[in-house]
């Protein structure tokens, strides 16, 4: 169980209890650059209870179909690093818990962190390619052609920081995902499902 609480000016804005049991973790540690390393552990489609308060002051209660994801990452990255990342948690049309984690540009020296969760069971995926097709449209496809997605982007969180020796260009979009993922005999169909798309360039 993981507990998270966020406060602003002494007022609780988010209070959550997240349940990790019953979901396989993605855990990997890979070499980076000459003598660096990166580690990540991720979990998706986790049950949670609690609430958050939105910017209008409305309290939104979590319920039995609410999902949470956890991402714990650390390491010593290359002095100049860029990556793409997509994460999503959905209930599909067959009422299955479907989680998705896709990345390109990091954790690729020895394997990758691309994976699919179906009802808490983790399935590895091959390398993927992120392509920016239009201003608000991306495509993602896998090396083995078993994953083909389109991603339309909306609201964006953005940072552009240039301190000469250190810099960061960061974009994180609220996204809607459509497409198919073939896992063995199972086909996952996504139709305008919510997700998070990230593009990050960093010099440190």
Protein Blocks (a to p, Z undefined) as FASTA:
>chain_A
ZZddddeehiafbdcdddfehpacddddddehjllccdddddehiacedddddfkopacd
ddfkbccdddddedjddfbdcddddddddddfkopacdddddehiaklnocfbdcdeehi
acdddddddddfbfkbccdddfklpaccddddfddddddddehjaccdddddddddeddd
dehjbccddehiacddddddddZZ
